[in-house]
């Protein structure tokens, strides 16, 4: 859709979360008349939603089939499934259906780096932005990491990079959206409650490459079978990375350090992040940043100063010799496996939440080897228990509060309490951030109440 067509279109924005509101604000700044809809009534939303809509002069209606009639353009928030019957009917009538990312792409200035995959997106996106800025290259970071792309339009400019974390929900509604550099970290089953099959999920991720034009570059995981298939459709040779083997070109791990085209880049011990999966994230970020103009010496220096990402293997507390780690962002099985792999053993792992159609049986072996017990919470607890098949002791806790209480009571010095739920958060929490904050608050309270705190030795963030 051309900008000139947008300004005359009768437009509807669906979903009043952060992305939907950002889309409306962008549309209104561009002089576009729009209406808003959501499954929830305004009174059930955060208090500022109604005020923001009122300030924009945007009318609101609770979502029903009639709302979609007579519109020319429908802009979807990422949380809205693109296959809803009223959306299909509107498209059949000739309405254009796009996502908030597609809308933002019409107006974003500067180059765009898009980072996607099943796991590691947030860390890699944040790290890529950090490397660019530390290298003196202008960059802003957003997308699924928290700042909607529509919000980034006003601060974008020529000569600057827009570094975007992009989910399958965002990519499935792209058409003309382009990224100059695309990084795909890995592909494992996720969001099957929405995409239904791994093939459909992978197809959504593949859009980031399919919409690239000549000159677009790709960074791909050589250890991932689906990524290797994606390498067949890139317009330019991909930059590959591997944590398992030496490559002819690209990035790999050898002798305790990362090499880039054979040149020693950084020692693994200098990476301030736990786990081999984070070494993979570093390789992907280094490749993307180097393609964007950062020299390798500056890349290595920036990696050493990266502070990490909240809710991603975040050390929260050491209480009475027990470490508490928050990996609330581990919302699928593969992410939980990576978190488990970052520790030697002695784990009290908190699992559960809202199931996404996942198979939890791959957790059996690693938990049998490394976990003292699995503390199960949320609506997925029964399914997880069935899939674990008695491989590890299970404690049915139900809530986060009970899980932290049980773990603190049973753990011994040298153990680790790890929140790596392998599930979505939406059964008991507003988001994975909310879930992580609750865990952190509970762990911090343990620290405040501990003997260490009384001696002034507690270490909690």
HUZI-V509691 format. One record per residue. N is the residue number from 0. SS is DSSP state (helix for helix, strand for strand, loop for the rest). OMEGA is omega in whole degrees, 0 to 359 (none if undefined). D_CENTER is the distance of its C-alpha to the mean C-alpha in Angstrom with 2 decimals. Layout:
BEGIN
n: <N/N>
ss: <SS/SS>
omega: <OMEGA/OMEGA>
d_center: <D_CENTER/D_CENTER>
END
This chain:
BEGIN
n: <0/1/2/3/4/5/6/7/8/9/10/11/12/13/14/15/16/17/18/19/20/21/22/23/24/25/26/27/28/29/30/31/32/33/34/35/36/37/38/39/40/41/42/43/44/45/46/47/48/49/50/51/52/53/54/55/56/57/58/59/60/61/62/63/64/65/66/67/68/69/70/71/72/73/74/75/76/77/78/79/80/81/82/83/84/85/86/87/88/89/90/91/92/93/94/95/96/97/98/99/100/101/102/103/104/105/106/107/108/109/110/111/112/113/114/115/116/117/118/119/120/121/122/123/124/125/126/127/128/129/130/131/132/133/134/135/136/137/138/139/140/141/142/143/144/145/146/147/148/149/150/151/152/153/154/155/156/157/158/159/160/161/162/163/164/165/166/167/168/169/170/171/172/173/174/175/176/177/178/179/180/181/182/183/184/185/186/187/188/189/190/191/192/193/194/195/196/197/198/199/200/201/202/203/204/205/206/207/208/209/210/211/212/213/214/215/216/217/218/219/220/221/222/223/224/225/226/227/228/229/230/231/232/233/234/235/236/237/238/239/240/241/242/243/244/245/246/247/248/249/250/251/252/253/254/255/256/257/258/259/260/261/262/263/264/265/266/267/268/269/270/271/272/273/274/275/276/277/278/279/280/281/282/283/284/285/286/287/288/289/290/291/292/293/294/295/296/297/298/299/300/301/302/303/304/305/306/307/308/309/310/311/312/313/314/315/316/317/318/319/320/321/322/323/324/325/326/327/328/329/330/331/332/333/334/335/336/337/338/339/340/341/342/343/344/345/346/347/348/349/350/351/352/353/354/355/356/357/358/359/360/361/362/363/364/365/366/367/368/369/370/371/372/373/374/375/376/377/378/379/380/381/382/383/384/385/386/387/388/389/390/391/392/393/394/395/396/397/398/399/400/401/402/403/404/405/406/407/408/409/410/411/412/413/414/415/416/417/418/419/420/421/422/423/424/425/426/427/428/429/430/431/432/433/434/435/436/437/438/439/440/441/442/443/444/445/446/447/448/449/450/451/452/453/454/455/456/457/458/459/460>
ss: <loop/loop/helix/helix/helix/helix/loop/loop/loop/loop/strand/strand/strand/strand/loop/loop/loop/helix/helix/helix/helix/helix/helix/helix/helix/helix/helix/helix/helix/loop/loop/loop/loop/strand/strand/strand/strand/strand/loop/loop/loop/helix/helix/helix/loop/loop/helix/helix/helix/helix/helix/helix/helix/helix/helix/helix/loop/loop/loop/strand/strand/strand/loop/loop/helix/helix/helix/helix/loop/loop/loop/loop/strand/strand/strand/strand/loop/loop/loop/loop/loop/loop/loop/loop/helix/helix/helix/helix/helix/helix/helix/helix/loop/loop/loop/strand/strand/strand/strand/helix/helix/helix/helix/helix/helix/loop/loop/loop/loop/loop/strand/strand/strand/strand/strand/strand/loop/loop/loop/loop/helix/helix/helix/helix/helix/helix/helix/helix/helix/helix/helix/helix/helix/helix/loop/loop/loop/loop/strand/strand/strand/strand/strand/loop/loop/loop/loop/loop/helix/helix/helix/helix/loop/loop/loop/loop/loop/loop/loop/loop/strand/strand/strand/strand/strand/loop/loop/helix/helix/helix/helix/loop/loop/loop/loop/loop/loop/loop/loop/loop/strand/strand/strand/strand/loop/loop/loop/loop/loop/loop/loop/helix/helix/helix/helix/loop/loop/helix/helix/helix/helix/helix/helix/helix/helix/helix/helix/helix/helix/helix/loop/loop/loop/loop/loop/loop/strand/strand/strand/strand/strand/loop/loop/loop/helix/helix/helix/helix/helix/helix/loop/loop/loop/loop/loop/loop/loop/loop/strand/strand/strand/strand/loop/loop/loop/loop/loop/loop/loop/loop/strand/strand/strand/strand/loop/loop/strand/strand/strand/strand/loop/loop/strand/strand/strand/strand/strand/helix/helix/helix/loop/loop/loop/loop/loop/helix/helix/helix/helix/helix/helix/helix/helix/helix/helix/helix/helix/helix/helix/helix/helix/loop/loop/loop/loop/helix/helix/helix/helix/helix/helix/helix/helix/helix/loop/loop/loop/loop/loop/loop/loop/loop/loop/strand/strand/strand/strand/strand/strand/loop/loop/strand/strand/strand/strand/strand/loop/loop/loop/loop/loop/loop/helix/helix/helix/helix/helix/helix/helix/helix/helix/loop/loop/loop/loop/loop/strand/strand/strand/strand/strand/strand/loop/strand/loop/loop/loop/loop/loop/loop/loop/loop/helix/helix/helix/helix/helix/helix/helix/helix/strand/strand/strand/strand/strand/strand/strand/loop/loop/loop/helix/helix/helix/helix/helix/helix/helix/helix/loop/loop/loop/loop/loop/strand/strand/strand/strand/strand/loop/helix/helix/helix/helix/helix/helix/helix/helix/helix/helix/helix/loop/loop/loop/loop/loop/strand/strand/strand/strand/loop/loop/loop/loop/strand/loop/loop/loop/loop/loop/loop/loop/helix/helix/helix/helix/helix/helix/helix/helix/helix/helix/helix/helix/helix/helix/helix/helix/helix/helix/loop/helix/helix/helix/helix/loop/loop/loop/loop/strand/strand/loop>
omega: <178/180/180/178/180/186/178/184/170/195/177/176/186/180/187/170/183/184/180/178/177/178/179/181/177/179/181/177/180/175/182/175/184/171/185/177/178/177/180/171/183/184/179/182/175/187/184/183/180/180/180/177/180/180/179/184/183/177/182/173/175/187/173/187/184/181/185/183/174/179/179/184/176/179/184/165/183/182/182/179/183/183/178/181/180/176/178/179/179/179/178/177/178/179/175/180/181/175/180/178/178/178/181/182/177/190/182/176/181/179/180/171/180/183/181/185/180/184/177/184/185/180/182/179/179/181/178/177/180/180/181/182/178/178/180/180/182/180/170/188/178/184/182/179/174/181/184/179/179/177/186/184/185/182/178/179/177/179/181/176/171/183/189/164/185/179/176/179/180/185/185/180/177/180/179/180/184/168/178/180/180/176/175/191/185/177/174/184/179/177/180/173/178/182/174/181/176/180/179/178/180/179/177/178/183/181/182/177/184/182/177/176/180/181/178/182/181/173/189/181/182/181/184/184/181/177/178/175/179/180/180/183/179/182/176/178/181/167/185/173/181/173/187/186/177/179/176/175/180/185/177/180/181/175/177/176/178/174/176/186/178/180/179/183/184/174/179/182/179/179/185/181/182/167/179/178/177/171/176/177/178/180/180/180/179/180/180/181/178/176/180/174/181/177/190/178/178/177/182/180/181/179/182/183/183/184/183/185/177/178/178/184/183/177/186/190/163/185/179/177/180/178/177/181/181/173/181/179/176/187/175/187/182/178/177/177/178/178/179/182/181/184/181/182/180/186/165/190/178/182/172/185/178/180/178/182/187/171/184/182/177/179/187/185/180/179/177/183/194/189/169/181/171/179/191/180/170/186/181/188/183/180/179/179/179/182/179/172/178/181/182/175/179/176/180/185/179/185/177/181/181/181/179/179/181/181/182/181/187/186/180/179/184/178/178/172/187/169/176/200/183/184/170/188/199/174/183/186/180/185/175/177/178/179/180/179/178/178/181/179/180/179/179/178/175/179/181/183/189/175/178/181/180/178/181/184/180/183/182/176/none>
d_center: <27.73/29.66/29.47/33.10/32.43/29.57/31.98/34.40/32.08/32.09/28.41/26.44/22.93/21.42/19.13/19.65/16.31/15.04/14.59/17.95/19.80/18.60/19.82/23.09/23.68/23.26/25.57/28.13/28.18/29.01/31.76/30.31/31.52/28.92/28.72/25.91/25.28/23.21/24.01/24.62/27.65/27.30/28.79/25.99/23.31/22.75/26.11/25.21/24.11/27.74/28.82/26.35/27.43/31.02/30.73/29.44/32.21/29.94/31.38/29.33/30.07/28.62/27.12/29.85/31.16/33.58/30.93/29.85/33.43/34.84/31.63/31.10/27.40/24.54/21.20/18.40/15.49/12.34/13.29/16.72/17.57/19.37/22.10/23.63/27.45/28.20/25.73/27.42/30.76/30.02/28.93/32.16/34.09/32.72/29.89/27.01/23.57/20.59/17.13/16.39/14.94/18.24/20.20/18.78/19.47/23.12/23.44/21.10/23.39/22.88/20.88/17.26/14.91/12.10/9.45/8.02/8.43/7.90/7.03/7.02/5.02/4.79/8.27/9.55/9.00/10.60/13.13/14.10/14.89/16.73/18.73/19.78/20.92/22.70/24.32/25.72/23.72/22.60/18.89/16.59/12.82/10.78/9.08/5.89/6.01/9.04/11.96/12.68/14.30/17.51/17.75/17.69/20.68/23.32/22.35/21.91/24.95/26.52/26.02/22.58/19.18/16.27/13.13/10.32/6.66/7.52/6.69/9.88/10.99/11.23/12.84/15.32/17.24/17.68/21.23/22.45/19.22/19.49/17.64/20.03/17.78/15.22/13.32/12.33/11.48/12.41/12.96/13.68/14.43/11.74/12.16/15.83/16.96/16.08/16.52/19.34/19.56/17.71/19.65/18.43/14.74/15.56/17.59/14.81/12.92/16.43/16.90/15.39/18.43/20.89/20.90/21.48/25.08/27.51/26.47/22.72/21.37/18.84/17.35/17.14/17.15/20.81/20.34/18.37/20.80/18.82/17.85/21.59/22.44/20.26/22.31/25.30/24.23/23.25/25.87/26.19/26.08/22.61/21.86/21.19/19.98/20.95/21.08/23.93/26.54/28.24/27.67/30.24/27.94/24.41/22.90/23.73/24.58/28.30/30.49/27.89/26.42/24.29/26.40/25.72/28.41/30.50/30.33/29.28/26.14/25.27/26.27/23.69/25.30/24.50/20.70/19.79/16.99/17.86/17.65/18.20/14.56/14.14/17.20/15.53/12.69/15.70/17.51/14.95/14.63/18.41/19.11/17.19/18.81/22.14/22.13/21.61/24.67/23.95/26.65/25.97/27.81/25.69/22.47/23.72/24.86/21.56/19.67/22.30/21.61/17.82/17.34/13.97/11.05/11.83/10.86/10.18/13.67/15.23/18.99/20.28/23.92/26.83/29.33/32.60/31.31/28.17/24.70/21.85/18.25/15.21/12.16/11.10/7.39/9.25/9.10/10.95/14.10/13.19/10.80/13.77/16.16/14.69/14.98/18.49/19.37/18.98/21.99/25.63/26.39/27.57/24.37/24.35/21.03/19.80/18.48/18.07/16.89/16.54/16.96/15.06/18.00/17.19/19.85/20.00/23.06/21.42/21.06/24.87/25.92/23.58/24.25/27.95/28.00/26.05/25.83/28.62/27.21/24.30/24.14/23.07/21.86/20.98/21.97/20.76/23.10/25.98/24.11/22.54/26.05/27.58/25.26/25.80/29.49/30.87/29.38/28.72/30.17/28.34/28.64/27.97/26.82/25.40/23.87/21.88/25.07/27.14/24.78/24.79/28.53/29.26/27.32/29.07/32.39/32.16/30.40/32.74/32.62/30.47/28.05/24.37/22.68/19.07/16.58/14.33/14.58/13.36/13.17/11.74/13.25/15.22/18.56/19.35/16.77/15.44/11.76/10.07/11.19/14.60/14.77/14.14/16.69/19.15/18.99/19.49/22.33/24.01/23.87/25.18/27.95/28.93/29.19/31.28/33.55/34.00/37.02/35.04/34.49/38.21/38.93/36.45/34.34/31.13/27.93/25.20/22.59>
END
